[in-house]
Amino acid sequence: MHWILLTAAIISEVIGTSALKASEGFSRLWPSVIVTIGYALAFYFLSLTLKTIPVGVAYAIWSGIGIVLIALVAWVLYGQALDLPAIIGMSLIVAGVVVLNLFSKSVSHS
């Protein structure tokens, strides 16, 4: 169940962040409403996730997957192309999250 909640948190955050650009600095009502609801749901689901998944692990997964999904949404919805350095940089972020979670003793896995 905790992985479903984390997935819901990630999807909610991606929806909220995607609408953030469309809100044009919160000057457009409906995109602004979507941003607010998206972030509220994201933090709610993340808080439920943190009952069973350590905060470092949950946040790293949330942010790593979120980065990739936001880049894909920006490409599809807004035509924002990624060049090779951007793709390499995002790959390094995701790799860093994986290394942190698999090998670091500073991340609690309890």
Backbone bond lengths (Angstrom), bond angles and torsions (degrees), N, CA, C in turn:
res aa  C-N    CA-C-N  psi(-1)  N-CA   C-N-CA  omega(-1)  CA-C   N-CA-C  phi
1 M - - - 1.444 - - 1.536 111.77 -
2 H 1.351 117.01 -36.20 1.465 119.37 -177.41 1.528 112.06 -64.99
3 W 1.325 117.54 -29.80 1.472 119.59 177.39 1.525 110.81 -72.59
4 I 1.313 117.23 -32.64 1.473 120.89 175.40 1.532 109.40 -66.27
5 L 1.322 116.41 -42.56 1.466 120.19 178.35 1.527 111.28 -64.62
6 L 1.332 117.35 -40.03 1.462 120.22 178.03 1.526 110.46 -65.92
7 T 1.315 116.88 -39.23 1.463 120.78 176.66 1.523 110.52 -62.69
8 A 1.329 116.96 -41.97 1.471 120.91 177.48 1.526 110.52 -62.92
9 A 1.327 117.16 -38.96 1.465 121.10 178.04 1.526 110.84 -63.48
10 I 1.317 116.12 -43.14 1.467 121.11 -179.52 1.525 110.33 -65.00
11 I 1.314 116.91 -47.77 1.468 120.71 -178.56 1.529 110.51 -63.65
12 S 1.324 117.31 -41.62 1.466 120.64 178.46 1.523 111.26 -62.13
13 E 1.315 116.72 -41.44 1.466 121.05 179.79 1.521 110.49 -66.51
14 V 1.314 117.23 -40.45 1.468 121.27 179.18 1.531 110.09 -64.61
15 I 1.314 117.34 -41.32 1.468 120.77 177.43 1.530 110.09 -63.22
16 G 1.327 116.66 -46.91 1.463 120.43 179.58 1.517 112.50 -61.51
17 T 1.307 116.60 -44.84 1.461 120.80 -179.51 1.522 111.30 -67.27
18 S 1.317 116.75 -38.35 1.463 120.61 178.31 1.528 111.31 -62.96
19 A 1.319 116.84 -38.33 1.463 121.42 179.61 1.525 111.73 -75.03
20 L 1.329 116.97 -19.15 1.459 120.69 -178.07 1.527 111.51 -59.39
21 K 1.305 117.42 -42.66 1.464 120.22 177.85 1.525 110.28 -64.68
22 A 1.326 116.90 -43.49 1.462 120.89 -179.39 1.528 112.39 -66.43
23 S 1.334 117.58 -21.98 1.468 120.13 -179.31 1.524 112.14 -71.92
24 E 1.330 116.68 -15.78 1.469 122.41 179.56 1.526 111.32 49.28
25 G 1.328 114.12 59.67 1.465 119.94 178.89 1.517 113.17 68.96
26 F 1.311 116.41 34.02 1.468 123.95 -178.52 1.530 112.17 61.75
27 S 1.322 116.37 29.09 1.463 119.90 177.75 1.531 111.93 -95.96
28 R 1.335 117.46 -8.24 1.465 121.69 177.22 1.525 107.95 -113.10
29 L 1.329 116.36 128.42 1.465 121.82 -170.71 1.522 114.01 -61.29
30 W 1.326 118.41 -60.16 1.459 119.79 -170.06 1.525 113.31 -67.31
31 P 1.323 119.76 -42.28 1.467 116.89 173.72 1.536 112.29 -61.51
32 S 1.335 116.43 -34.82 1.473 120.13 178.13 1.527 111.27 -65.40
33 V 1.322 116.26 -38.86 1.468 120.83 176.79 1.524 109.89 -63.65
34 I 1.327 116.73 -42.58 1.474 120.98 179.19 1.523 110.42 -62.99
35 V 1.335 117.07 -41.23 1.470 120.77 177.32 1.528 109.99 -58.77
36 T 1.309 116.43 -49.73 1.465 121.36 -177.06 1.528 111.72 -62.11
37 I 1.311 116.53 -47.16 1.469 120.43 179.39 1.530 110.71 -66.43
38 G 1.326 116.47 -42.65 1.464 120.36 -179.69 1.520 112.37 -59.10
39 Y 1.345 115.84 -47.98 1.463 118.81 179.68 1.530 112.21 -68.89
40 A 1.330 116.92 -38.10 1.475 119.21 178.06 1.525 110.56 -61.01
41 L 1.331 116.52 -45.86 1.467 119.80 178.39 1.524 111.30 -65.49
42 A 1.324 116.49 -39.72 1.470 120.17 -179.63 1.523 110.68 -58.98
43 F 1.329 116.96 -48.37 1.458 119.63 -179.05 1.524 111.96 -70.56
44 Y 1.310 117.56 -32.96 1.460 120.27 176.14 1.534 110.34 -63.52
45 F 1.329 117.15 -51.73 1.457 120.41 179.94 1.529 111.61 -64.25
46 L 1.335 116.83 -37.40 1.461 119.12 177.30 1.525 110.27 -63.85
47 S 1.324 117.58 -39.94 1.467 119.78 179.41 1.520 111.61 -63.37
48 L 1.334 117.07 -35.96 1.465 119.92 176.61 1.527 111.09 -69.40
49 T 1.311 115.43 -36.48 1.469 120.76 178.67 1.522 110.90 -62.10
50 L 1.337 115.87 -37.48 1.463 120.61 -175.14 1.530 113.32 -69.05
51 K 1.324 117.19 -6.05 1.463 119.68 174.20 1.517 111.15 -71.58
52 T 1.344 116.81 -25.04 1.467 119.81 -175.92 1.526 114.26 -126.43
53 I 1.330 118.10 -19.50 1.466 120.98 179.52 1.530 107.74 -112.94
54 P 1.335 118.63 133.02 1.465 120.27 178.67 1.532 111.14 -57.00
55 V 1.327 115.58 144.38 1.463 121.03 -174.59 1.531 112.43 -57.95
56 G 1.317 118.16 -40.05 1.468 120.87 179.95 1.512 112.45 -63.50
57 V 1.306 115.67 -41.23 1.462 120.90 179.95 1.527 110.13 -69.72
58 A 1.331 116.28 -48.71 1.472 120.42 -178.49 1.522 110.95 -60.56
59 Y 1.325 117.03 -46.26 1.450 120.22 -177.23 1.531 111.60 -67.35
60 A 1.314 116.76 -38.97 1.460 119.80 179.04 1.527 111.19 -64.15
61 I 1.324 116.39 -42.93 1.465 120.04 178.01 1.527 109.86 -65.94
62 W 1.323 116.14 -44.52 1.465 121.71 -179.93 1.529 110.65 -58.63
63 S 1.313 116.29 -49.91 1.466 119.04 -177.05 1.522 112.04 -71.37
64 G 1.320 117.91 -40.18 1.466 120.35 -179.26 1.518 112.75 -63.49
65 I 1.319 116.30 -48.92 1.468 119.92 178.83 1.526 110.02 -68.68
66 G 1.323 116.40 -37.00 1.462 120.97 178.62 1.520 112.44 -60.25
67 I 1.323 117.22 -40.96 1.465 121.66 178.74 1.518 110.91 -58.69
68 V 1.309 115.81 -47.74 1.465 120.38 -178.87 1.524 110.64 -65.50
69 L 1.332 117.34 -45.77 1.463 120.24 -178.91 1.529 112.43 -65.30
70 I 1.330 117.11 -40.44 1.465 119.79 178.39 1.518 110.35 -63.98
71 A 1.319 117.46 -40.02 1.467 120.10 177.64 1.523 110.91 -62.04
72 L 1.332 116.84 -40.61 1.468 120.25 177.93 1.527 111.87 -66.56
73 V 1.327 116.63 -43.01 1.462 120.65 178.66 1.531 110.16 -63.62
74 A 1.325 117.63 -43.14 1.465 121.17 179.13 1.524 111.10 -61.83
75 W 1.302 116.27 -36.41 1.466 120.98 177.98 1.532 110.69 -67.62
76 V 1.346 116.22 -46.34 1.467 121.06 -176.80 1.536 111.53 -72.90
77 L 1.341 117.72 -49.66 1.462 120.85 -173.96 1.521 114.08 -81.09
78 Y 1.330 116.58 -36.98 1.449 120.11 -171.67 1.529 113.80 -114.99
79 G 1.328 116.73 2.05 1.456 120.22 178.17 1.516 114.03 65.13
80 Q 1.325 117.30 25.25 1.459 121.86 -178.92 1.527 109.43 -85.34
81 A 1.317 114.79 101.38 1.462 120.47 -178.26 1.531 110.21 -75.29
82 L 1.304 114.53 148.83 1.455 121.20 176.00 1.522 109.05 -106.24
83 D 1.330 115.80 131.77 1.452 118.24 175.78 1.529 109.06 -89.44
84 L 1.311 115.63 174.97 1.463 120.52 -176.22 1.533 112.59 -57.74
85 P 1.348 119.80 -45.16 1.473 118.26 177.91 1.531 113.15 -59.49
86 A 1.339 117.76 -36.62 1.466 120.35 178.13 1.524 110.69 -65.23
87 I 1.309 116.19 -43.31 1.469 120.23 179.32 1.526 110.57 -64.90
88 I 1.323 116.64 -42.78 1.467 120.22 178.02 1.529 110.17 -63.13
89 G 1.340 116.92 -43.62 1.462 120.59 179.83 1.515 112.50 -61.10
90 M 1.332 116.71 -44.67 1.462 119.72 177.92 1.522 111.39 -65.55
91 S 1.316 116.56 -36.86 1.468 120.02 177.29 1.521 110.50 -63.32
92 L 1.322 116.67 -39.11 1.463 120.14 177.78 1.531 111.66 -66.50
93 I 1.325 116.83 -37.47 1.472 119.98 176.75 1.525 110.03 -62.25
94 V 1.322 116.56 -48.08 1.466 120.81 179.75 1.527 110.07 -63.20
95 A 1.330 117.04 -42.32 1.473 120.15 177.68 1.521 110.31 -61.89
96 G 1.330 117.31 -39.75 1.460 120.90 177.99 1.514 112.43 -62.40
97 V 1.313 116.53 -39.85 1.464 121.37 177.18 1.526 109.84 -63.06
98 V 1.304 116.67 -43.56 1.467 121.00 179.72 1.522 110.59 -63.59
99 V 1.323 117.10 -47.01 1.470 121.10 179.43 1.516 110.76 -61.41
100 L 1.321 116.26 -45.14 1.458 120.70 179.12 1.522 111.39 -56.21
101 N 1.323 115.84 -47.30 1.451 120.00 -175.87 1.514 114.07 -75.39
102 L 1.314 117.03 -30.69 1.458 118.85 -177.59 1.527 113.80 -88.22
103 F 1.325 117.43 -31.67 1.460 119.12 -169.25 1.530 115.82 -120.91
104 S 1.311 118.98 -19.66 1.452 120.33 -175.35 1.522 111.79 -78.92
105 K 1.325 115.54 136.00 1.457 120.54 176.10 1.527 110.43 -85.04
106 S 1.351 117.60 -10.15 1.465 120.65 -179.66 1.515 112.98 -80.31
107 V 1.326 117.03 -12.02 1.465 120.80 177.21 1.517 107.79 -97.46
108 S 1.310 115.34 121.44 1.457 120.31 178.64 1.526 110.18 -72.46
109 H 1.319 116.64 128.89 1.460 121.34 177.78 1.521 111.63 -111.45
110 S 1.332 115.26 24.76 1.478 118.06 -178.60 1.489 111.62 -87.04
